[in-house]
Amino acid sequence: MATTKQPKTTKKKTTPSKSTQTKNKAEQFEYKAEMKQLLHLIVHSLYTHPEIFLRELISNASDALNKIRFRMLTDTDVLDPDASLRITVELDSKKQTFSIEDSGDGMTKDDLINEIGTVAKSGTVEFLKQMQKNDKPLDGNLIGQFGVGFYSVFMVTDNVTIETRHADKNSTGYRWVSSGEGKFTVEEIDKKTRGTKVSFKLKKEHQDFSEEFRVKNTIKKYSNFVDFPIFVDKEEVNRVSAVWHQQKNKVKEEELTEFYKFISNDFNAPLGHLHLSLEGAVNFKALIFLPETAPETFMREHLEKSLQLYSNKIFIQDDCKELLPEYLRFLKGVVDTEDLPLNVSREVTQSSPVMMKIKNVLVSKILAWFGDLAKNDKGKYDKFYKNFGPIFKTGVNSDFANKEKLIELLRFETTKTQKGELSSLKEYVSRMTKDQKEIYYISGEHRESIERNPNLEYFAKNGIEVLLLSDPFDVFIVPGLNEYDKKPVQSIDKADLDLKEDKKDGKKKELGKDVAKSLIEVFKKTLGDKVEDVIASKRLVDSAATLVVGKEGMDKQMEKMMQMMNKDYAGSKKILEINLSHPLIKNLGKKLIADDTDAVLRSSMMQLYEGALLIEGSLTSPNEYVTRMTELMVEATK
């Protein structure tokens, strides 16, 4: 349903209905500063999909009707208890007016002042302004997600009137009027019926919304599956049907797509769906959809809505967080159970054993569904993983009951896959070399920078595949796997790798043992406490030096994240590995033999160390590095 936080009974209009009369003088109020900014953005920048206003008003009306229906399950002492639950749209093509009315729970004066005059969700204005600054269209699809759906009405009108009366018997009717320019008025009126009516005159460029054909088509496009009948000039136009209660083979694909678009506010068709009807330890029906693309609000958990909860087709909760773990909350859909008492409060669902059982079964079925996708439709699964992988993979560290299933669903780029192509750990293992005992990985900001890392040279030379971790979430997950298929999972940035001697081209000529030992000692003295140690390298082929992590050290990408969270975090010292067969190192050995106090020798050692820092993105003194490089070039060109 709509995502507007204010009572979805929020509606507006321009001219008071004939059945109401003003009792008192209207009070004038001013929008809060943030609200003014939001209205300005909507009125002046939200050009795409103006018909969204109708979807949002209907969604608000539907929410209001759901609230009164839910209340009357246990409390029939309300105003107009026998009133039919419906939404009525009235049009006048001659006067170019539009009105929508519901018999829902209505609003109080406080609701009109505090809810409609305030931005529903923090950060909304900042986000929309940032999109505008970056020249991104303010898609109408976002308006509902941010809880400000009602205000989309100002795309098609300059002035709106709301007439409302709360469902309490002793309530009073009120009229709210605003032009969206910074102020609104509220006055008491004689309104006999419960519910809310929104009415207004359409802007000249949007007068087509006073025509039945236009309005009916828009309702069928966006709101065909609202739980209540929608009448346009006395004709019912929507299909009130619980699609999830129908048999799988009886529901057409276009019906599923239409229903998905309605509940998700998405303009695209879903990537796939899961239709469940289960009986046993727990009884429920569910229709779960996998979005084709991640929304703009993805990874902003407080702006995301997942599954709707029903009990015997009675709406209970719009965004039921208890139905899915956080790592699956990008899924959309409905769950309907007869095992949940109809008089249950929304708070009780948080500790309900029924909800826990449903959640466990749902997660198991969803992961099996993903497994089938991965096996039978790799293209579709890879698309899902690229869109939602960052949040989905976090389940490995949070859902221990399903950890093994989740590990099988992990995907990575590797040194043997093309850019954008993903591989499972199972596929990686199937390609391991004969003598390979471990699964190797390396992390970095993006594939291009990872592939230039000197630590890959040994593995490339010997045809050993390495996982390329460019997603920041991977460094929180992969190291914690420890092993897969009884094979240790190991970072190639670690110093203690068990690397075999390269026998392909015979042993390269290296420095003599005594000279090498002396050179390493001078390296240690020169670098001092900048490094944990200096050792001869087995992993380097073409490069002269590289930095690796000691036994107690942390992955360099993890360290970067720690530094982002804590500026004072220094990280651990690294180990410098030097390639004893590299021409530069051999030349340094010759200089050492000739004069172990040579300033160029020590400057070269420091330059090698800082060059390694530069490659891994940790160099903090580029000026010193460039100055020293210039001095060395001067010496070399004498």
Secondary structure, 3 states (H helix, E strand, C coil): CCCCCCCCCCCCCCCCCCCCCECCCCEEEECCHHHHHHHHHHHHHCCCCCCHHHHHHHHHHHHHHHHHHHHCCCCCCCCCCCCCCCEEEEEECCCCEEEEEECCCCCCHHHHHHHCCCCCCCCHHHHHHHHHHCCCCCCHHHHHHCCCHHHHHHHCEEEEEEEEECCCCCCCEEEEEECCCCEEEEEEECCCCCEEEEEEEECHHHHHHHCHHHHHHHHHHHCCCCCCCEEECCEECCCCCCHHHCCHHHCCHHHHHHHHHHHHCCCCCCCEEEEEEECCCCCEEEEEEECCCCCCCCCCHHHCCCEEEEECCEEEECCCHHHCCHHHCCCEEEEEECCCCCCCCCCHHHHCHHHHHHHHHHHHHHHHHHHHHHHHCHHHHHHHHHHHHHHHCCHHHHCHHHHHHHHHHCCEEECCCCCCCCECHHHHHHCCCCCCCCEEEEECCCHHHHHCCHHHHHHHHCCCCEEEECCCCHHHHHHHHCEECCEEEEECCECCCCCCCCCCCCCCCCCCHHHHHHHHHHHHHHHHHHEEEEEECCCCCCCCEEEEECCCCCCHHHHHHHHHHCCCCCCCCEEEEECCCCHHHHHHHHHHHHCCCCHHHHHHHHHHHHHHHHHCCCCCCHHHHHHHHHHHHHHHCC
